[in-house]
Amino acid sequence: MKQGLQISALFKKALRPTTLISNQASSKTAVIRTKRNFPSYPTPSLVRRRLTASTPKIIGIGLFGIGAILSLLASPRIVHAEAPPISDQDPYTRKIRLEDVKLHGRDAEVKWITRGTRVYDITDWIPGHPGGEVILRAAGGAVDPFWNIFTIHKKQEVYDILENYYIGNIDPQDLVDGQIPAENIDDPFKNDPVRDERLLAHSKRPCNAETPAEELGTFMTPNETFYVRNHIWVPEIDESRHKLVIELHNGEEKEYTLKDLKEKFEAVTITVTLQCSGNRRRHMTKEARSTNGLQWDVGGISNAEWTGVRLRDVLTDSGFPADDIPDEVEHAQFVGAEAYGASIPIDKAVDPRGDVLLAYEMNGKPLPADHGYPIRVLVPGNVAARSVKWVNKIILSGEESTSQWQRRDYRCLGPNVSSRNPDWDSAPSIQEMPVQSAIISLRDVSIHSKEDRKLLQVNGLEEDSVLVEGYCYSGGGRRIVRVDVSADGGRTWHQAEILADEAKGAKAWAWRRWRWIIPRQDTGNCFVVKAIDEAYNTQPRDYEPTYNFRGNLTTAWHRVGYKPDEGISDDGK
């Protein structure tokens, strides 16, 4: 990252344009040529080699990035703009109407954006954009709302790069109080789907919402209340036009439509739990120290039955030797239509028992928009951040995805590391998830209730009791073999009943539900749970040993307070 910023800073001065205007009297288009001087700076080819060498350290994928520098250095830029009289084409004096900006949207030959009240022609830069064509979402309007999402761009070196595409200013007669009117600024989230009111929202734009406790009590989570983790807006996708591109290590590409996947490959159905790396982050914040990120409670996890085709089968069909992996291929990178990017090790991608799918159905229905319609990657046993939604490209590569979500956000640094100057390269990307369990319900069971008496009799009890329920899960397909519960803060322990289920898959990809009932007279004021998987991995007692400022992988013993007739409370202290 540091190398990338240094290179960007190095070329701030070199990239300042000198604008030359050619008069083409017979044309309706003015051609603005930009030349650059490189006094005492490296040559473009040398810079390109240096940038290539530092690529693994350059993170982030969005509306602009390091690709802009390469594009700028490659050749003089020719910018096409519909022109008023040639004499008015000096960009520092040129006034452009908002209606003219709108004419230069994603479907126009020439594409413009605005930042503040300044106008930029990005036509020639788009092919080099590291985020693919996602920048077209801003074409014909303001880039500002998108940069409010991709905050990595809100820095001076990025602003300096953008200035190389400056062609004029919005005409003052279109401004209100010196600004573009709000009604003329596109809302990236305007076409997001309507969500179920039962979801517990942490943010609405983008939508991040957890599954309510009552829905966590069922083995299969309904699509409507499956937790939602979106990093930006939900892209609008036409299934009939959507294509998945496989880019092989030798540069060859092969395309598939959803119809191709359904017709050419065997359909597979598996049961998989997806869990956000930030699930239970709220507990780490409360019990250890402040953490960055959405403060998820216990509902950043859900379980569903998924149908799709094996990624291994599709890669083999595309020409990749899945049984004899080339040495130069170590990762499968996934790119989503909204610019999100992530990757997994190639061994996981092609493992015959790894069950990695290109999924198109969820609980027997087409994928909902929030969950990746029409195609998403499904990586069982791994952090949900690797199960890329709306996937449109898969790249077989020698390196991980260079996105910020692979190289920065989903990593765990030491308890002593602060957010001021972290060395992201010192920690590996999160892949398989650790052991997790949580209490989702405490209920008083009364001997005076006819329905409750049946439950008490089944458990050999004849007195008022407390029913405790929850979930447990471990990554990597490791089966949970025991759940320990305590009613006195962890001083004494008992084993909960792990409920039977009908999960599908080569390994234990799905959570398990558990329950325990205890006479009320034997309870204290704090219930605790911890789970153990088949490798005898378990959860740490406290939060501080695994503290990281991002609050990822919060898995300490889950404690909940209890008061008779009041049920579950915030904690046991």
Secondary structure, 3 states (H helix, E strand, C coil): CHHHHHHHHHCCCCCCCEEEEECCCCCCEEEEEEECCCCCCCCHHHHHHHHHHCHHHCCCCCCCCCHHHHHHHHCCEEEEEECCCHHHCCCCCCEECHHHHHCCCCCCCCCEEEECCEEEECHHHHHHCCCHHHHHHCCCEECHHHHCCCHHHCCHHHHHHHHHHEEEEECHHHCECCECCHHHCCCCCCCCCCCCCCCEEEEECCEEEECCHHHHCCCCCCHHHCCEECCCCCCCCCCCCCCEEEECCCCCEEEECHHHHHHHCCCEEEEEEEECCCCCHHHHHHHCCCCCCCCCCCCCEEEEEEEEEEHHHHHHHCCCCCCCCCCCCCEEEEEECCCCEEEEEHHHHHCCCCCCEEEEEECCEECCHHHCCCCEEECCCECHHHCCCCEEEEEEECCCCCCHHHHHHCECCCCCCCCCCCCHHHCCECCECCCEEEEEEEEEECCCCHHHHHHHHHCCCCCCEEEEEEEEECCCCCCEEEEEEECECCCCCEECEECCCCCCCCCCCCCEEEEEEEEHHHCCCEEEEEEEECCCCECCCCCHHHCCCCCCCCCCCEEEEEECCCEECCCCC
